[in-house]
Each structure stands twice: as C-alpha cells, then as structure tokens.
Amino acid sequence: MHLSSLYRFPLKSTAAEPLQRAGIERIGLAGDRRWMVVDAASGAFFTQRLLPSMALLTARWVGETALRLQANGMPDLLVEVPAATADLRGVRIWRESALMPDAGDDAAQWLSLLLGRPCRLVYLPSERAMQVDTGYARVGERTAFTDGFPFLLIGQASLDDLSEKVGRPLPMTRFRPNLVVSGAAPYAEDQWRRIRIGTVEFRVVKPCSRCIITTIDPLLGVRGEDREPLATLQSYRKGEGGVFFGQNLIAEGEGELVVGMPVEVLD
C-alpha cells in the first residue's frame, strides 16, 4: 500500500489543492483549512452546503504569509495573514464558538461580491486551533477549520467500488480527503486503528459521515439532481448516525508526507 494522493484546502469548502509533499502538523496538513468564510452579521461559517458555487473558488498559499483568492470574472486578490490578536471576530462552526482574526475589508468585499451575501474572511492561527471532540480525542488534540478532525483518509479502491456502483467515474475531490491510499481492498480502511505513513503515525478515530456536499460537482459548482453519490452510499454504507465513507485520523506526531510513501497498518 502507498500514499497515492495528497490534498489540502487552504480555505474551507473551496477548491482542492493537490500536493506532491506536505508537512504534517498536529492540527492537520500544513496550511489546511486555516481560512474560513463567515456570515458578516452572525459569524456562522459558510460552506458548499448553502453555497455550492464555493467549489469554484480557488485559494492558494503564497509562501506562509498570504493567501491568493481566484475566481472566474474576478480580479485575483492577495490577502495577508492577519496578526493573531488583531480585529478578533466571533465565529461559529457547528456548535463551537471562537474568536478568530479578521482578514480585513478588501477580502470581505471581494467575497461578498462573489458569493452574493455579506461575508467576512477569518484566519486560524495555530494557537487558536480548536479542541477535537473528546469522545474521540485526548484533551489538547486540536484541529483547524475542519468539520471536526485534523485528517480525512479514503482508499482509492473504495472510491473505485463506489464509482462502479453509481455507474460513472467520480473524482476523489467530491469527498475532500487529505490522504488517499492505494493498494488496499475496498473499505479496508474501515478496519484500521493505527497506521504509519513514512515516519508519521496516525490514529484512525472515527468513520466520516457524509453530507450533501458529495452531490456537488467540484468542476461545475452545481448539485446533481440525482443526489449521487449520496443516494448510492445510503443503500449500503448507512449506519448509526449517518452515511459513512472514509476515516477521520489524528496524527501522533509531526513530519512530512510525500506521494508514493508506503502505508503500514499497525493495528
């Protein structure tokens, strides 16, 4: 088995960035989901669930100090990383509330024009990372602006099996993983408890429950009327608490991953 793909998402719920190598930090892939778009009034986070067109928004790091925003019909915008304690804004992500640095009016105006509603852009400094659900994690294990866990892993064979059941090839980016593993049987990751990739060990802590975002075409930014692949997943991957595809992970240490590295199951 080997690591066949790496993805990060600098800005939550926007286009995937494929990588050949990436740093592993305790809160996630280096640079992953460190930015988030929120409602200007309430601070509630925006995702493709509400705004499918976010799939067409590209955000890329420029070094470690700025983010470049790009979208069709819009001028590129370079946004500097705000100071960790400057212009803190109250935000809400699911049931969690936090104070995060606001990225300024230029970014807010750019995103508001693109998305058609008043927005703000916020940034997550490492020291403000959010506690992972202690039902699955230790106190002090934290994550960035994910939906709950620092890493998501999917087996390539699992996607291939799902694509065959749906009747058409599905891009892995519909499922927004960080890590893709090839060389295992379909859904083999369901049985893993600890793995090692290169020198970095991970705990496999919880199956990933899937939502309506999987029905959005990442190249078109529109939701499929047939509700696929969620409809097919519901027919054979439904369990207590949701429909599951992929596994959430927590890193036991830091290091670097490179596409092609071997993957070893420890437990």
N, C-alpha and C positions, 0 to 999 in steps of 0.2 A: 504494500500500500504506500501511496505517496501523496503529498500535498500537490494538487493539480491546479488550483486557482486560489488567489488572494484578492479580496475586495475590501475597500473601505468606503465610507460615506461621510465625507467631511461635514456636510450639512445634513442633518436628519431629514429623511424622507425625500431626498433628491437623488439624482443620477449616481449610479455606482462608478467607482474608480478602480479599474483593475490594476494590480500591482505585481511586480516580479519578486519584490522583497519588502518586508515591513518590520518595524520594531514592535516588540510585544511589551506592553506595559501592564501593570496590574489592573488598570481600569479599562483595558481594551487594546485594540490595534492602535498604534501610534497615529494620532490625528483623526481617529474615527469618531464621528458624531459629537464633535466638540462645539458645533454651532447648531442653533435651532431657531426656527421662525415661530413667533408667538403673536397672539392677538394683542393689538396695541392697548386695548382697554382692560381686558381681563387677565392677560398673561398666559392664557391657555395655549398649549402647543398646537401647531398646525401640522397635519400630515396629508398624505395622499388619500386617506380615508375620506376626508372632506374636500380636498383639492387635488384631484387626480393629475392635473397639469403640472404639479410639482415634480413629477417624474422627468420632465423635460428641462428642468433647471439643473445646470451644471455648476458645481462648486469645487474648486481645486486649491490646495495649499500653494502658496508662493513662499518657499522656504518654510520657516516656522513662525513668521511674524505677520502674515497676511493671507487673506482668502480672496480668490478671484471668482466673481459671480458672472455667469454667462447664460443667455437665453436668446432664442430667435427674436429678432425685432427690437432687441435692447442693446444699448452700449455696454461693453464689459465694465464691471465695477470692481475696483480693488479696495478691500476692507481691511484695515489694520486691526490686529488683535488688541482689544481694549485692555486697559490696566485692570488688574484683578479686583481692585476695590473701587473703581470709578463708576459712577452712574449705575448703581445696582438697581435691578428691576425685579419685582416679584413675578415668578413664573410658576406655572402648574404643568406637571407631566404625570398623567394619570392621577393617582391620589397624593402624589408628592408635591410639596411646595418648597420653593427655594428662592434665594436671591442670587442673580447672575448679572455680570457686567453687560451693559447695553452697548451695541456696536455703533451707535450714532445715527444721526438723522439721514445722511445720504443713503445708507443701507436700507433704512426704514422706508424712505420714499421710493427707492428702486423696487423693493419687494412689494410694496403696496400697489404700485402701478402694474407690476407684472401679474400679481395674484388677484387684483380687483377688490382688495379689502385692506383696512388699516393694519399694518404689521410692524413688528419690531424684530430685529435680529439680536440674539444674545449669544454669549460665548461662555464655555465652561472651563475655567482654569482647573488644573489638577487638584488644587487644594479644596475646590468646591465640589468634587466628584460625589456622587450620590450613593448611599448605602444600598447594597443589593438586598433583596428580600431575605431576611434572616431565617425564613423557613427553609431556605436552600443554601444559605451562605453564612459565613462567620461574620461576627461583628468586625467592622473595619474593612471588609471586602467591598469595593466600590466600583461604580460604573459611570460612564459619561451619559449623554442623552440617548441611551438605548431604550428599548421598551422593557428593560428590566435586568438584562445580563450583559456582561462585557463582550462575549463572543458567541457567534452562531456558526455551527458546523453542519454541512449537508454532504452526504455521499453522492458522488456523481451517478452511481448505479441506481440510487433511489430516484433521482430525477429522471433517468432514462426509463425506469419502470413506470413512473407516473406519466411521462410523455406517451408511452405506448398505450396506456390505458385511456388517456384523453384522446389519442388519435392524431396528435401532431406534436412536433418538437417544441419544447418550452425552454426559454432561456433561463439560466440559473438566476439571473438578476431579478426575476419576478419574486424570488424568495429572499433576497437581500442577505445572503450569508457573508461572513468574513472568510471562512475557511471551507474549501471543497476538497474532499478526499476521493481519490480514485484507486481502484484495485480491490475494493471490498464488495461483498454481496449487497444487493438492495436491502436497505434498512438495517444493515449490520450495526450502524451507529446507535440504534436503539438499545443495544446490549452493552455498550461500552460504559465503563465507570471512570477509568483513568486512561489517558493516552499521553504519548510523548511524540512531539514533532521536532526534529532536530534535537536540541538540548532543553526545550521548554516542555514542562509537564502541565497538563490541564486536567481538572476535574469535570466530568460530564454530569451536570446537576439537575437538568430538567428538560423534558421534551418541549419543543417550541410550538405553541398554539398559533394557528394561522387565522388570518382575517381577510377582509375584502380586498386588501391591497394586492393579494396574489392574483386577483382577476384583472388588474390594470396592466395593459401592455406598456412595458417600460420604454418602448421606442415611439409610441404614439400618445401616451399620456391619457388614454381613454379606457373606461371599464368595459369589459366584454359582456354582452347581453346574455351569453350562455352561462355566466358565472363560473367558467372554468379558469383554473383547475380546481377551485374550491369545491365545486359540486362533486367531482370525482373523488377528491380526498375524503369528503364526507361519507362516501359509500364504503370506504374500507380503512380509514385512518381516524375514525371518530372514537374518542374515549371520554372518560370522566373529566369534564372541564374544558372540552374543546376538540378541535380537529388538529392533529399534530403532524408536523413534517420538519425534520431537523432536530438538532440538540443544542441546548444552551451550555456554554462552558465558562469556567473561571480558571484563569492562569495561576499556577502555583509560584511563578517567578517571572523574571524578565529575560529578554534576549532578542533574537532576530529570527524570522522565518524567511525562507526562500522557496519559491515554487520548485518542486521536484524533490524536496526533502522527504526522507522516509517517515512514515507514520507507524508507531508501535503501540499496540494495545497492552496496557499494563494490568488492567483489571476489567 
